[in-house]
Amino acid sequence: MADHQLFQDTIAAISTAVSESGIGIIRISGPDAIAAADLVYRSPGGRRRLHDAASHTIHYGFVHDAAGEIIDEVLVSVMRAPRTYTAEDTVEISCHGGILAMKKVLDAVLRCDQREEASCRIHVRAAEPGEFTKRAFLNGRIDLSRAEAVMDLIQAKNEFALKNSVSQVRGMLFQRITELRRQILYQIAHIEASLDDPENLDFAPGLEEFRKELEGWQQSLSHLIRTAEDGRLAAEGIRTVIVGKPNAGKSSLLNLLLGEDRAIVTEIAGTTRDLLTETIHMQGITLLVTDTAGIRESRDIVEQIGVARAKKSIDEADLLLWIVDSSVPLDENDRRVAALLHRHPSVILLNKTDLEEITTKDQVCALLREENIQSDARMIPFSARKGSGYEELTKVLKDMFFHGKLSFNDEVVVTNTRHKLLLEEALASLKTVGESLEQGMSEDFFSIDLMAAYQALGSIIGEEVGEDVVNEIFSKFCMGK
């Protein structure tokens, strides 16, 4: 554990949302946290001081302003270093969750040095975004991967993202990376020792064992990298674009997925002119669904703009949902939509099965063959009006993107782009070691590239990272965390 006096200043911020709620929490951290809280806190009898309180205890009382007026009735938690979130003395004041009440309590804390009874050395400043977690990292309480997972935990949009963030906060990724670095460092030390004392230490007899270990490291990193795409899709959401010709039922599908009438639905073709994007949760899957203008030739300038925007959103999509109106024959507009399928994972929904079927699955397949479109799109009979086919759609999406199920076990899934890039950098260095090994090059070449891999992995957990990177990461955190 690092020295918790690394920071000589004390910080404070509102750590809950600044909105009307049941409670609000003002967090204070630093060497003067308890002394500062003592200046604004009064027990009911006025005799109890937080300075004398044991660590990890809660105290009932009131917060007063500089004039002695009661601001709010509060509970004050006292936590002494190093067993705190920041590894510093920490006080959390739980007050009523009114916006004005929270701001007045925070203001009293920030102005505590202006009180007559205040020591001249006591000063509290407003915390910067993410500064509490940044202190936890710099004080050695958590590594950088766990610090980043805290923000992922706050922003989790579904159960998978939540559970994966919790596992990383607990240090699952840290443990994997640390063990890999330990093994790599051992081999670096072995190589360096043999180079320094070649008469007594020979690395050559262990080359075959080293080759096997190197392959194991590469497989481990490759596996982590492979989880990154599924991890991104599960955590951030699958960018999904609903496409089809006008009046096929695109807006009806969006309304069905949302469970409310969000998009305008009429019998008039071309109702949707602009993009409409919503976040939808389907049994553990998050979809960022965009309803688009119907794909067709049009002389209407506004509709032309809508179609152009639709095509742009298609280029950025992870998934296309092609809505085929099965109650009417296929036409040229269907052919224009079909031409988009070969570039993206797609699902074809044969919509309006509650009406007489005119277009069949076989006819859609024939159209794809005629247009020479290579697509493994799944086809589902569907009715946006009745809701039939919804469960099958959910199952198909899980099969397509998460190999049949979302895993909530202890497997580490990489969801952070920075981590993925560093893993790829480390893997590239290990592959260079393998090439040097195959070419029979000297051991000192192994050492250089092994060290590059070691440092790249260290950057994930914060042991090989510059101050500018640390500041950039924590600047993205919310205030009070």
Secondary structure, 3 states (H helix, E strand, C coil): CCCCCCCCCEEEEECCCCCCEEEEEEEEECCCHHHHHHHHEECCCCCCCHHHCCCCEEEEEEEECCCCCEEEEEEEEEECCCCCCCCCCEEEEEEEECHHHHHHHHHHHHCHHHCCCCCCCCCEEECCCCHHHHHHHHCCCCCHHHHHHHHHHHHCCCHHHHHHHHHHHCCHHHHHHHHHHHHHHHHHHHHHHHHHCCCCCCCHHHHHHHHHHHHHHHHHHHHHHHHHHHHHHHHHCEEEEEECCCCCCHHHHHHHHHCCCCCCCCCCCCCCCCCEEEEEEECCEEEEEEECCCCCCCCCHHHHHHHHHHHHHHHCCCEEEEEEECCCCCCHHHHHHHCCHHHCCEEEEEECCCCCCCCCHHHHHHHHHHCCCCCCCEEEECECCCCECHHHHHHHHHHHHHCCCCCCCCCCCCCCHHHHHHHHHHHHHHHHHHHHHHCCCCHHHHHHHHHHHHHHHHHHHCCCCCHHHHHHHHHCCCCCC
